[in-house]
Amino acid sequence: MNIGFDIITIFPGIFHAYLGESILKKALQKKLLDVKVYNLRDFTTDRHKTVDDYPYGGGPGMVMKIEPIYNAVHAIKADGLERQIVMLSPQGKIYNQAMAEEMLKEKRRVLFICGRYEGIDERVRESIVDEEISIGDYVMTGGELAALVIIDSIARLIPGVLGDEESIKEESFTWGLLDYPHYTRPPEFMGMKVPDVLLSGNHREIYKWRRRQAIRRTLERRPEILKNAKLTDEDIEILKEEGL
Ligand SMILES: Nc1nonc1C(=O)N[C@@H]1CC[C@H](O)C1
């Protein structure tokens, strides 16, 4: 059984739009993953379907109420499946590829609580949430994009979702490095030529060139991630040649 996602949001259409296209649409059709989207307003009890209210203590904006979220989580969990309940917020652990791989490996269903407004009543964090995740140090209008980023980056790791499983093995962060440069036809465009080695058909030389480019690019742009990279002795030689 593959990983599954439940999503609590006041904007279900955001998910239907993104998950209704391309690779993820096909993956859902092939049941390589499962995503259920719940409209938080369906778990309110008043005729206005209220999900937010004014903040105690005053201040700008509105705060998401705990009762609808509690009702939604309680109803979703009634199927008895074990879930990791994740709240998306800028105060969470910064998301990365290692977390994507870990969540996939755990295969535990993930329930996303997507915030809106100024934020969510703190008692949700205290009594319902297992983990808080942020996709970066910036503030969005809602947590929906964060949930989609996590779903997308995990789904593409599921065998059979991408056409070519090889691409996962050699991409940014899988080596623990930034990606190498990619080229396709034409071989020359406005005087810019494709590196000869890529036209040589020599797979060993092409691999070495790509590895060198990935190391060089990582050194230039993100030297801090080198310390966690899975470097071979040959890589160490390249680093020395690159002056490190
Ligand atoms: N960065 C992030 N990573 O995950 N979520 C966010 C994020 O900005 N959330 C918004 C904050 C207020 C609003 O409720 C939703």
The ligand as a Gaussian input file, in Angstrom:
#p B3LYP/6-31G(d) Opt

LIG

0 1
 N        5.911000      29.289000       4.776000
 C        4.957000      28.316000       5.002000
 N        5.214000      26.985000       4.995000
 O        4.067000      26.360000       5.282000
 N        3.041000      27.231000       5.441000
 C        3.570000      28.469000       5.269000
 C        2.823000      29.729000       5.350000
 O        3.336000      30.783000       4.984000
 N        1.583000      29.646000       5.853000
 C        0.736000      30.836000       5.978000
 C        1.000000      31.597000       7.253000
 C       -0.330000      32.278000       7.569000
 C       -1.387000      31.576000       6.794000
 O       -2.292000      31.006000       7.706000
 C       -0.703000      30.468000       6.012000

